[in-house]
Amino acid sequence: MAETDRQLAERLERAIMGLLERRADTASICPSDAAREVYEGDDDGWRALMEPARRAAWRLVAAGKAEVTQAGRPVTETEARGPLRIRRPRR
């Protein structure tokens, strides 16, 4: 049975949270880390999951579970351009 978009989105969200949990509280990850974790092949097909991984990160931001940063500072989805990092929210 083919994976639905929602199932993929949930897997990416779980991958992001799992990766963050396995790192130091101050560490961040790249969306590519989640895409690679979710991709089931051994080639560069994970690249097709980059945009879904970014969307998953923004959903986690909206839920208050993550922050997306550039140059070490949180950014909003509308101001983000280029490479992103994902981290736990700073309290």
N, C-alpha and C positions, 0 to 999 in steps of 0.2 A: 504494500500500500504506500502510495506517495505521501510524503510529508506535506502538511498544509503550511501556508505562510505563518499562521498563528503558532503552530507547533515549533517551527523554526525560530520564531521570535522568542518564544518561551525558553527554548534551549539556549539561545544566545544570551538572554537575560540571566539565566542560571549560570552560564559559563562566566560571564562578567563578575557576578557576585562570588562565585567560587574562586576565581583567580584572585580577587581582592582579599578574600578571607585567608588565602594561603600566603599573602604577602604582609609585610610590615604595615602598621596603621598609616604610615606616612607615604607608602609606596603608591605608584600609579601604574596603569597598564595601557597598552595601545589597543584600539579596537581590533587590530590584526591578531592580537593574542587570543581573543575570544573567537574570531573567525577560524583560526587554525585549530583551536581546541574542538570546535563543533564540526569542522570538515572531516569527512570520513575517508578521504583519499590520501594518497601520498605524493600528489603532484601539487601544482600551484592553483588548483581549483578553489582554494580558500579565498582567493582574491574576489570571487563573485559574491562572497558573504560580507565584504567590507561595508557596503552601504547598509545592509540589514543589521550589522553589528553596531554601526553608528546610530541607527534608529533605536535599537535596543537600549543603547546608552542614554539617549535622550528620554526614553520612557522611564528609565530608572531615575534620572534627574527629576522628572516631573513627580515621581513617587517619593522623592526625598531620600533615596537610597544611594545616590552617587552624585558626583560632580564631574563635569567635563571641564578640562583646563587647556590652556595654551600658554606657553611661557610661564607655567607655574601658577597662573591665576584663573579662577573660574570664569567661564564665558557662557553666554546664552547661545541658544541655537541660531538666532538671527545674526549674531556678531561673529560666530565661529567661521574661520576660513583656514583651510589647510590642515596640517596634522593635529590630531587631538590626543589627549591623554584622559584617562578615566581614573578617578580615585574615590575613596570614601568621602562623604561630606565632612567638612570641618565644622565642628560645633563651637 
